[in-house]
Amino acid sequence: MRLIVTLILLLFIAAGIALGALNADLVGYDLGFAHMELPKGAALLLALVIGWLLGGLTAWLGVSFGHRRQRRQKPAGKTKTTPAGA
């Protein structure tokens, strides 16, 4: 299993190197408050990382708020029951 993971990792590293080498042209980005010139490959990698982080943050917040909502609703749903013999 470790060999398969290593081979897949090496494949993605090779693809990343090829993508960066084939897209070495500089591209200008004007963000309104800053102007940057990045290689296309670096800009693509940066967009991928930002999207991955924002997606993970969104998923984490969604799960966190869901758990918090369940904890708040749990005590309200409990009813006090008395034993049948009392």
Secondary structure, 3 states (H helix, E strand, C coil): CHHHHHHHHHHHHHHHHHHHHHCCCEEEEECCCCEEEEEHHHHHHHHHHHHHHHHHHHHHHHHHHHHHHHHHHHHHHCCCCCCCCC
